[in-house]
Amino acid sequence: DDEMVTFANIDLRHEFDKLNTMLFNGDLTSIPLSWSNTKAKYGHVKYQYSRANRLPLRIHGLFITKFFKITYKKFKDILAHEMIHVKNIQDSMRTNTPRYKGDAHGVEFFRELNRINAMGLGFNVTDKEYDSHDVSDNVKGKEMYVGVLRVNGVKSGTFIIAMTPLAYSQRSRIVDIFNQAIRSGKYKSVEVEYFSQ
């Protein structure tokens, strides 16, 4: 459990099926599973819903990021967290119950979280993001770029933007966005410097 995850050695389908049996009595239906490289969160469930009545229509997938360095135990806690979302969405689909923004970590989520943590299987599922900020070995060694923006205007200050090589290759879009803001009068001036790591 305390060993660091080597993402190439983890079969997401196997892990999902194992936790589905262990924690949900196999009640979750199979959904697409995938790794992501997002820096914003450890995992997420993407689903489609009707704008007219907020009823969930389909789950597009469950995603776990490979960006952060995590232990196997933390991986299982993150996967269980995301599987609670899957359960709650699937329950809403079965009962034709609308879902709202506050439902993600609402009463049903905490009911499942507390049930899983109380099972005595060593899970510590939380509603919060975890504390690791170490970048995984999958990401280390890849070139990263940093943009330093000095903004003069309504909200003056210096801002730092971390960019992947793809974002850096499209950096002219950042300049275009700020030039638009200058023309609209929001900013007086913007200076951008780029650095590579």
Phi, psi and omega in degrees: 000327182271358179285141179291142182286133168255104190302327180296337182265002182254127175265105183303320180299315179299315181295318178299312181297321180296312180290328177300315178291313185292319189253334187235017180054028179072015185282342181283134177281156182293135178227164176296139179236142182203155171276152174229172177242020184293146176262353188280329184202160181285329180199162174198159177244126180257129178217161180254142178222160178282127178291334183290317186230007177063017178281131176295137182254320185197144174265122181279331178163165174248130185237136175239132182281147173257007186288325186258151175277123182221157175279164178298322178298315180296320177303314181295321178296318179295314179298317178299318177304310182292327178291332173297318177299317178301313180301313183295322177292315179296323176298318178296322178293319181292324186258004184053046179258126178298155176241140181237165184307318181288350181287337186307311178240047181268202185301314182296321179298312182292329176299313180292317179304310181295322179298313182294315181295333181273357183288346180078022181259007177089009179281145174225068181283135178235171176266358184254162172291156183276173191266356183287132174235013177283133180280136183291162179295340177295333184259323182303145179092343176276146182292134177236152180236152177232133174252130176251117181253128173251113187251132176240116181166211182305312176245083181283154176156182177246131183234144180245131179240123174273135184228145171280169177303324179295313179298320179297320180294340180250025185297340179298335177296323178298314180299317179301317180299314181288327176297322175299317180294326177293314179298326181280352178093002180290322179236150175274319179201157177219129175246138180233130172238143181243142178226145176251153182250000000 
